[in-house]
Amino acid sequence: MVTGSGIFLAFEGGDGAGKSTQSRMLADSLVARGLDVVVTREPGGTPAAEAIRHVVLTPEHAGLDDRAEALLYAASRAEHVARLIRPALERGAVVITDRYIDSSIAYQGVGRGLGPDVVGEINIWATQGLLPDLTVLLDVDAGAGLARIDSSPDRLESEPEEFHRSVGAAFRALAAGDPDRYLVLAAHDDRDAIAAAVLRRVDALLAQRATA
């Protein structure tokens, strides 16, 4: 869904897929062209959303109720969209987010067993229906992705590998359900090759927007 004249891009995928790296590489390419680019992440992006991030991800809150977890993610996302993403899109910026609604559907809807439709509906309401123009799914094997994590794992990264396998399958199902809005790439490919493929797809989106 387009807001204003901006373009909204999301990177999704399991833990260790390389979303942060690819977000930065894409942003660097677009900034070099003189575009207004905003790079952000979820949960986070605003002071209030970052405070929620601490609650949902730090191990000190182990045992957090699954429904509370899902609602906290939705609350963080509502704040993120209202205070950062929509204003940036309305001024014509390219907004790149590391995670968005698909992560809640995959992790809480499927991984936690709360139901993808229920979690999806909560987040559509929280964001007033704002969807990315393009979602890049970096498809990673659960074991390989977790092995890439070089810092202390957070609450979700600490879940069993089976949990992460179900999350990966959920991401793939979401992409299969709306293929025109997704670019699915193997996360184990060379990072420069991945970046080039993402930039080609974004270039096509930018060209389409310019002629609309």
C-alpha positions in Angstrom: 0.0 0.0 0.0 1.4 3.4 -1.0 1.2 6.4 1.2 2.0 9.8 -0.4 4.7 9.5 -3.0 7.1 7.4 -0.9 8.0 3.8 -1.2 7.8 1.3 1.6 10.2 -1.7 1.6 10.5 -4.4 4.2 13.1 -7.1 4.8 11.9 -10.3 6.4 13.3 -13.7 7.3 14.4 -15.9 10.1 17.1 -15.0 12.6 20.5 -14.8 11.1 19.2 -14.3 7.5 21.1 -11.1 7.0 18.2 -8.6 7.0 20.2 -5.8 8.7 23.1 -6.2 6.3 20.9 -6.1 3.2 18.9 -3.2 4.6 22.1 -1.1 5.0 23.5 -2.1 1.6 20.2 -1.1 -0.2 20.1 2.2 1.7 23.7 3.0 0.8 22.9 2.4 -2.9 19.8 4.6 -2.8 21.4 7.4 -0.8 24.3 7.5 -3.3 21.7 8.4 -5.9 20.5 11.3 -3.8 17.3 9.7 -2.6 15.7 10.5 0.8 16.1 7.1 2.6 14.9 6.2 6.1 16.3 2.9 7.6 14.5 1.5 10.6 13.8 -1.7 12.4 11.2 -3.6 14.4 10.5 -3.7 17.2 11.8 -0.2 17.5 12.2 3.0 15.4 10.9 5.5 18.0 11.7 5.9 21.7 8.5 4.2 22.9 8.9 1.4 20.4 12.5 0.8 21.5 11.3 0.6 25.1 8.8 -2.1 24.0 11.7 -3.9 22.2 13.5 -4.2 25.5 10.5 -5.9 27.1 9.8 -8.4 24.3 13.4 -9.4 23.4 15.6 -9.3 26.6 15.9 -12.6 28.4 15.0 -11.0 31.7 11.4 -11.2 30.5 11.4 -14.9 29.8 8.0 -16.4 30.3 6.1 -13.4 29.0 2.6 -14.5 28.0 2.3 -15.3 24.3 -0.7 -13.0 23.8 0.9 -10.2 25.7 4.0 -10.7 23.5 1.9 -10.4 20.3 0.0 -7.3 21.6 3.3 -5.6 22.6 4.7 -6.1 19.1 1.5 -4.7 17.6 1.7 -1.7 19.9 5.3 -1.1 19.0 4.3 -1.3 15.3 1.4 1.1 15.7 3.7 3.7 17.3 6.4 3.1 14.6 4.0 3.6 11.8 2.3 6.6 13.2 5.4 8.5 14.3 8.1 7.5 11.8 7.0 5.4 8.8 3.9 7.3 7.6 5.4 10.8 8.0 8.5 9.7 6.0 6.3 8.2 3.2 4.2 11.3 3.1 7.2 13.5 2.4 8.3 11.1 -0.4 11.0 9.1 1.3 12.0 5.5 0.6 11.4 3.7 4.0 13.3 0.5 4.6 12.4 -1.6 7.6 14.1 -4.6 9.1 11.0 -6.6 9.9 7.3 -5.7 9.8 3.9 -7.4 10.1 5.1 -10.7 8.5 7.4 -11.3 11.5 4.5 -11.1 13.9 2.4 -13.5 11.8 5.4 -15.9 11.5 6.7 -15.7 15.1 3.6 -15.2 17.2 0.9 -16.4 14.8 2.6 -19.6 13.8 5.6 -20.1 16.1 3.6 -19.3 19.2 0.5 -21.0 17.8 -1.8 -17.9 18.2 -3.1 -18.1 14.7 -1.8 -16.2 11.6 -5.2 -14.7 10.8 -5.8 -13.4 14.3 -2.3 -11.9 14.6 -2.5 -10.5 11.0 -5.8 -8.8 11.8 -4.5 -7.2 15.0 -1.5 -5.7 13.1 -3.5 -4.5 10.1 -5.7 -2.6 12.6 -2.7 -1.3 14.5 -1.1 0.0 11.3 -4.3 1.2 9.6 -3.7 -1.2 6.8 -0.2 0.0 5.8 1.6 -2.7 3.8 5.0 -2.6 2.1 5.2 -2.0 -1.6 7.8 -4.7 -1.7 8.8 -7.3 0.9 12.2 -9.0 0.5 12.2 -12.4 2.1 15.7 -13.8 2.9 15.0 -17.5 3.1 17.4 -19.1 5.6 17.7 -22.6 7.0 16.9 -22.4 10.7 20.0 -24.1 11.9 22.3 -22.1 9.5 20.7 -18.9 10.5 21.0 -19.5 14.2 24.7 -20.4 13.7 25.3 -17.0 12.2 24.3 -15.2 15.4 27.5 -14.0 17.0 26.1 -12.2 20.1 24.1 -13.4 23.1 20.7 -14.7 21.8 17.6 -12.7 22.6 14.3 -14.3 23.8 13.2 -15.4 20.4 16.6 -16.4 19.1 16.8 -18.7 22.2 13.8 -20.7 21.1 14.4 -24.3 19.9 15.3 -25.0 16.3 11.9 -26.5 15.6 10.3 -23.2 16.5 12.5 -21.4 14.0 11.7 -24.0 11.3 8.0 -23.3 11.7 8.7 -19.6 11.5 10.6 -20.1 8.2 7.8 -22.1 6.8 5.4 -19.4 7.7 7.4 -16.8 5.9 7.5 -18.9 2.8 3.7 -19.4 2.9 3.2 -15.7 3.2 5.3 -15.0 0.1 3.6 -17.8 -1.9 0.3 -16.2 -1.1 1.1 -12.8 -2.7 4.1 -13.4 -5.1 3.8 -10.1 -6.9 4.6 -8.2 -3.6 7.6 -10.4 -2.6 11.1 -11.0 -3.7 12.3 -14.3 -2.2 16.1 -14.9 -2.1 18.3 -17.6 -0.6 20.0 -16.1 2.4 23.1 -18.3 1.9 23.9 -16.7 -1.5 26.8 -14.2 -1.8 25.7 -11.0 -0.1 26.7 -8.8 -3.0 24.6 -11.0 -5.4 21.7 -10.7 -3.0 22.1 -6.9 -2.8 22.3 -6.7 -6.6 19.0 -8.7 -7.0 17.3 -6.5 -4.4 18.4 -3.3 -6.1 17.2 -4.5 -9.5 13.8 -5.2 -8.1 13.7 -1.8 -6.3 14.8 0.0 -9.5 11.9 -1.6 -11.3 9.6 -0.4 -8.6 11.0 3.1 -8.7 10.7 3.2 -12.5 7.1 2.1 -12.3 6.4 4.8 -9.7 8.0 7.4 -11.9 5.8 6.6 -14.9 2.6 6.2 -12.9 
